[in-house]
Amino acid sequence: MTVVFEVLGPVRAVGPAGEPLDLKGPRHREVLGRLVAAEGRVVTVDRLVDDLWAAPPANAVGAVRTFVATLRRALEPDRAPRTPSRLLVSRGNGYALCPSRDAVDAWRFEDAVGAARQAPARRAADDLDRALGWWQGTAYAEFPDPHWARAARGRLDELRLHAVEARAAAWLDLGRAAGAVPDLDALVAEHPWRERAWWLLALALYRDGRQGESLAVLRRARETLVDRLGLDPGDDLRRLEVDVLNRSRRLTAPVHDHDQPWAHATAQYERTVAAGSRTGLRSTVDLLRTLAVTGGENLVAAREQRLAAILAAERAGDPDLTARIIGAYDVPAIWSRSDDAAQARQVVDAARRTLAALGPAGPDPVRARLLTTIAIESRGTDDPDARRAAGEAERIARELGDPALLVFALNGVFLHTFTEAGGAARRDGIGAEIVDVASRHGLTTYEILGHLVRLQARAALADLAGADTHAAAAEHLAERHESPLVAVFTRWYRAMRAAATGAEPGTVAAAYREAARPLPEAGMPGLEQGLLPLALLSLRLLHDRPAPTGPGLDYGPYEPWVRPLVLLAEGDRPRARALLRTVPQPPPDHLLDVRWCLVGEAAVATGDRELAGRAHAALEPAAGELAGAGSGLLTLGPTARWLGRLARVGTA
């Protein structure tokens, strides 16, 4: 069972499905909070007695041991009798809490703030923003008086204030001065002795074009420091006031200087290029292609505006223009489920109409790009025409000897290699060719794609050392070329790797949760939807535990294949067996083998020989692989293990 501990607010322990665990009374929670505050160090029973009571009762030692025993039952309800706890351990004459650092919000926060000190401004701002979001109130909120809580709270509060200031400094470096002002204004109101906060607030106001307000803040800082502390402002504040008065160039953010060429070029473009012209449409797609690889809102906007540009080109009645608008969006795609299936169908329909309008005499490079678009936008569907389009595009690209066209076409081929389980060796070959061609011709986004393809393939083949190499190579390229989405996949890979190598389930679950935190802002709903619950379910199945039950679990597109296992965990075998008969054929995507494992597990549990036999036949081509690891996101362990279970029930 995976447990996450929260102390940045009320003290809580949260189970794998996000449900708060019943920790009984306030003394139990205080013991837990005290052990979290010790950060893995042993707290003796005598120390706990002194911390819990000003005047300990006669049975204080026995009460502490009872509190600990109750906590252990709540935290590890599945632990066998008389086996030692792995979370709340006994050491000498005391106890220590030993989760992974990622499983405790306060420890995770401390690590995130430390890492942000060494990170570039953009990453520091994002990471600190996410870390500050973990706070749900005052640390150890329900224990205002104990000295241990005051000490721990004081240290965490100071770290939080530093994080707010560091995030504001990062925003200033990025030219987002206006966004930094509200938090800094609140900070100086609550903590008027923090000179660094006053300095940042005054600078933010100045960079936001509010010189008068900046000077007023600096005067208020001087008056506050003198009146409350009897101290004159430090050198930094005095120097800043002089610079603001003189409008010193030192106060201009360096990032603004870098932005000026872009701003001038954009203004010139808007003055001279008509938005709906051929040049305007082509330039729009070039911009959208650049935006897409940065992820988040940019990726969402790129998808939306891409379709608008295609439809605008079609309305112009120019098939050649439309073909070039469609084919110019050669953004690499690593995941085999579409982020917007309805929009993808519209793009495919437009590409097919344009192909028909061009006819067989259309230019081969243009036709190949349309065919590849059809293949990529049809990923995750069982469309033989799309698979044929991918093959035809690859053939044309090889005949033309066009490296950019070839890696684009190979991307389409890769996305249609999931029609049956297995195939990791073939995908590894595709990835290797993409890396080779892209690295020789400076096609960086495709070089990254090739490494991610190989990461997935090597993981499926249980070559985790090889997968590590490709994860590092992708991250190195992403750092140099500002491709933040790469970290989404490599973070998930490392969580999966921990699962595959037998790491403690609580550690793995915490890593999965941490990997899932950036997904809502990544702009990839096709990846995000249902992924975390599925990963946590896969972890339970990997350790022969039943599916979690209860409300609040949204398996998204994986629901039909998970539901029978949930019913079985709830003890409803008849409904599970009936539902199994209606389970749809798994779609041809990265998680096809996972779905078959889920079906097979339910078939074994209900004694459905026919369905167990079908699952066995479907999984047999992947006998030498790790089930699910070809996704690079999660794993159910060796496929051979699942085949053995199925063979005992079905017809192998």
Buried (B, 14 or more C-beta within 10 A) or exposed (E): BBBBBBBBBBBBBBBBBBEEBEBBEEBBBBBBBBBBBBBBEBBBBBBBBBBBEEEBEEEBBEBBBBBBEBBBEBBBEEBEEEEEBBBBBBEEEBBBBBBBBBBBBBBBBBEBBEBBEEBEBBBBBBBBBBBBEBBBEBBBBBBEEBEBBEEBBEBBBEBBBBBBBBBBBBBBBBBBBBBBBEBBBEBBEEBBEBBBBBBBBBBBBBBBEBBEBBBEBBEBBBEBBEEEEEEEBBEEBEBBBEBBEEEEEEBEBEBEEEEEEEEEEEEEEEEEBEEEEBEBBBBBBEBBBBBBBBBBEBBBBBBEBBBEBBBBBBEBEBBBBBBBBBBBBBBBBBBBBBBBEEBBBBBBEBBBBBBEBBEEEBEBBBBBBBBBBBBBBBBBBEBEEBBBBBBBBBBBBBEEEBBBBBBBBBBBBBBBBBEBBBBBEEBBEBBBBBBBBBBEBEBBBBBBBBBBBBBBBBBBBBBBEBBBBBBEBBBEBBBEEEBBBBBBBBBBBBBBBBBBEEBBBBBBBBBBBBBBBBBEBBBBBBBBBBBBBBBBBBBBBBBEBBBBBEEEBEBBBBBBBBBBBBBBBBEBBEBBBEBBEEBEEBBBBBBBBBBBBBBBBBBBBBEBBEBBBBBBBBBBBBEBBBBBBBBBBBBBBBBBBBBEBBBEBBEE
